[in-house]
């Protein structure tokens, strides 16, 4: 399957590493102009530089996706530079602490919700009016297997990913007849720095053994690669999925139906 995003403008949040970086690179390879958004300036600029190596047009904007003014700014930069927004990948996320709910810090709970839920809400809020005026657009939010199931010692993260799926489904209904589609990708374990940090917290000193056990429990025997999740994102953002909206689509090697 070949994707063609020639002439289209895409915004990718949390694009400094992992799935976000893989998606930004895949979009640029498919011809898109890509706005890279990340709180980590160094990581974001590195992704933008990698995108430009493929001769694609790219710019980096440092932003905290929890801040409405900063979200409005990255949207403004995209419009001023390219005049339109065709794709938003709402990918920025954070797992928070790995611990029992009874021991969870209230401020950290609020931060998890702010990044994972408010960040998705704000991205859609500021981009949707533009897509509605254009009469077309695609938003892909990053959910998780945790959008469907509970995850031990990650209750706030699990709650936030359930909320992402709820936002996706409700918003898709609001804009379906405006030519805008809203979906979510919901990966199982993906080989990213975030998952490695979770495993290190869940099994200090034994994270490799934990990874081996989890990999063995997945029907195809391995974690997803960021590039595989990016491919699903691009499919949902492309015209090839023109009749798909309001869905949370899992990618997990068969580990959850």
N, C-alpha and C positions, 0 to 999 in steps of 0.2 A: 504494500500500500504506500503510495506516494502522496505527501501532503503538499499543497500549494497555497502559501500565504502571501504571494507576491502582491505588493501594494498595500498590504494590511498592516495595521498598527496594533501591537500587543503590549500590555503591561503585565509584568510578572512580579509579585511581591514575594519577599523571602527568597530572592533569587541569588543570594550570595553563595549558597552551598546546596548540596543534596538535590532533592527533586526540583526545586526552583531553578537551580543552575542548569540542570539537565533540560528542563523545559525551555528555558531561554535560549539555549544553544540549538535545540531542535527547531524552535520557531525561526531563528535566524537562518538556519540551514534550509528552511522551507521558504525563505524569501521575505519574512516579516521584518518590520522595523520594531525594535524592542526597547521598551523603557524598563530598566532594571531598578527595582526598589528593594532596599534592605536597610536595617538599622546599623549593621556593621559596614562601615565605609570601606575598609580594606577588602573585605570579601566581595562586596557589591562592585567595586571598581575592577576587581580581578575578573569577575564574570563579564562585565561590560567589555573589558579588553579582549577576552576570549571571543566574544560575539563579533567584535570588529575585525578580528583576524580572518573571519570568513567573508570579509568585505561587506558585512551587513551594517546598517545604520543603527546605532545604539547610543543611549545615554543613561547614566546612572543618577538616581536621586536618592539621597539618604533620607529616610523617613521612619518615624514610629507610627505603625499602622493604627495604633490606638488613638492617635491625635487627629481630630477632624481637620484642623488647619493644615497639617502636614499631608494628609490624604488629598485634600483639595489642591495642595500645591503640586503633588506629582501628577495629578490629572491635568492641571493647568499647563505644566511643562510639556506633557504629551500633545495637548491641543495646540500650543504655540509652535511646537516644532513640526508637527505633522498634520494638524488640522482635523484629525478624527481619531476614534478609538474603536477598534473592531473586536478586540479580545481582552478580557481581564482574567488572569489567573490569580485568584485570591489564595495564595499559598503560604504566606507567613504564618508560623505557628510555634508554640513552645509547650513542652511537656510539663513544666513546673517541677515541684519536688516529687520524689518517689517515696511516699510514706502513707501510713494509715490515715484515714480521714479524721479520726479523733485527734491526731497530732498535727493536723495541717495548720499552717500559718494563714491567718485571715487575709493579710496583705498579698501573699503569694496566690491565694485563691482568686482574688480580684484581678491580679496581673494575668493569670492564665485566661480568665474569662475576657479580659480586655484585648489581649492579643488574638486569641482564637475565635472569639465571637464578635466583639465590637469591631475588630479589624476587618472581618468579612462584611459586616453590616455597613461600615463606613465606605469600604471600597465599592460595594454595590450602590449605595446611596448616591455617591458622587459620579459614578460612571453611567448609571442607568439613564439619567436624563439625556445624555449625549447619544447613547445608543438608540433611545426611543426617537429622538429627532432624526437620526440617520435612517431609521426604519429597519435596522438590523444590528446584530451584535451577539456575542457569545460570552458568557461568564462561566468559568469553571472554578468551583471552590474546592479546597482540599479538606476532605473529611478524613475518615479513618475506619478501619475495622471496628474501632471504638465508637463509631457512630451507630453501631448495631448491637454491640455486646459490652459487657462490663469488663474492666481491666483492673486487676487487683493492684492496690497501692497507687493507682492513678485515677482516683474518683473525679477530681476537678477536670482533668484532661478529658476523661470519658464524657462527663457532662457537657463540656464545651463542644466536643465533636458531635454529640447528639444534637446540640443546638445548631451547629453548622448545617446539618442535614435538614433540620426544620426550617431554617432560613432559606435554604435552597429550594425546598418544595413550595413554600408559601410564595416566595418571590417569583418563581417560575410561573405560577398561576396568574400573577398580576400583570405580567408583561408578555405572555405568550402570543397575544394577538397584535402586539406592537413589533413583531419580528425579532424579538430578543429571546434567546434561550439561556436557561440557567441550570447547570448540573453540578454534581459533585463527584470527584473521584475518592474512593474509600479504600486505601491500600491496607493490606496486612503488613507484616514486618518488611521493611525496606532497608537495605544496607546503606544507612546514612549516619553522619556524625551524631544526630539527635538520638537515634536508636541505640547507638553504642554507649552514649552517656546514660540512657535509661538502664541498660543492662548492667553497666558498671555500678549503678546505685542499687539495683535490685539484688545483685549477687557480687558484693565487693570481693575482689580477688579471684572470683570464679566466673567471671562474665563470659569467658570463652566456652566453658562447659555449658552455661545457660544457653548460649547461642547455638551450640551443637544440638542440645536437646530440642530447642524450638525448631530448628531447621528440620530435624528428623520427624517432628510432628506434622509438618506441612506435606500434603500429598505429593507435591513434586520435589520435595526434599531440599528446598533452599528459600532464602529471602529474595524478594524482588530487587532488581537493580533500578536505580533512579531513572534510567533511560526508558525502562519499560513503563513506569508510571507516566513519564512525560509523553510517551506515545499515545497513551489513553487520553491524556489531557488534550493533545493536539487533535485527536479524532473528535472529541466532544466539542472542540472549538471550531472545527471545520464544517464545511457544507456537507460532508459525507454523513454527518449525524443530524441532518436538518429536521428530522421528525422526533428527535429525542430531547426532552426537556423535563425538568423536575425530578430527575433521577439521581440516586446515589449508587454509583456503579463500583462494585468491588473488584479488586485485583489482588489476589492472595494465594495463587497456586492451588486453589481448590480447598482451602482450609476452613471455609465458612460459606454456607449456602444462603 
